[in-house]
Amino acid sequence: MNKEIIKFLRKSYNLTQRDFAKLVNCSFALIALIEVGKRSVSANLEDKIKFAFELDQNQIDSIIAIVKSVSDGVSPFI
């Protein structure tokens, strides 16, 4: 899991960084640092995110594909 996935999830649920942090039980500062690329997503945080959003590996793989498509400039909804 990386910063793009975190940001995608947060924005998909229309959450602020503070709301996202509360939901996954971590600090707002950590989410902010991850999103700007100054910190990486730990295994512990990844587990908290998976639990909070009830994500399985197939869903994460789909999100990765969407994020990659968007970053490549291709609309994921074509």
C-alpha positions, -999 to +999 in steps of 0.1 A: +000+000+000+013+035-009+004+071-006-017+071-038-039+043-024-043+062+009-053+094-009-076+075-032-094+058-004-097+090+016-110+110-012-134+082-024-150+083+010-149+121+011-129+121+043-105+148+056-071+136+067-082+140+103-114+119+097-094+092+079-069+091+107-096+087+133-112+060+113-080+039+111-069+049+146-037+067+138-025+103+140-035+129+115+002+139+112+010+104+100-016+105+072-004+139+062+032+128+061+023+097+041+004+117+015+033+140+009+057+111+007+077+117+038+066+085+055+057+051+042+028+029+051+037+004+077+024-031+078+005-022+110-012+008+094-020-012+063-038-038+085-057-010+102-068+004+069-079-030+055-099-036+087-115-001+088-126-002+051-132-040+051-108-045+022-095-078+008-066-083-015-088-083-046-102-049-037-068-035-031-056-049-064-085-031-081-077+002-064-040-002-075-052-007-111-074+024-109-047+046-093-022+034-120-047+041-148-054+076-135-016+083-130-011+071-166-037+096-178-063+070-188-097+073-174-106+041-154-142+043-165-137+038-202 
